[in-house]
């Protein structure tokens, strides 16, 4: 592994078993491909919102596991 992360969201791939991350990446790649005026603020805002969605899903899973 070279340690290269990528300079655009289009270059990043999620691990095969990282479904939530893959979903976020798909959304960000679509947004990046269609963004107006190449405004990175919109992309960053959507990234944060996507991460909040993932955190919410993970929090619900943790709560379910803890209640068992």
C-alpha positions, 0 to 999 in steps of 0.5 A, a space after each residue: 500500500 502506497 499510502 496515497 489517499 486520493 485528491 478527489 472523491 472520485 478516486 476513493 473506494 470503500 472496502 467491500 464490507 463497508 456498506 454505509 461508507 460506500 453509500 456515502 461515497 456514491 452520494 458524494 461522487 454524484 454530487 461532485 460530478 454535478 455540482 454547480 460552479 465547482 463549489 466545494 462548500 456544498 460538497 462539504 456540507 453534504 459530506 457532513 450531512 451524510 456522515 450524520 446519517 451514518 452516525 445515526 444508523 450506527 447509534 441505532 445499531 449500538 443501542 439495539 445490541 446493548 439492549 440484548 
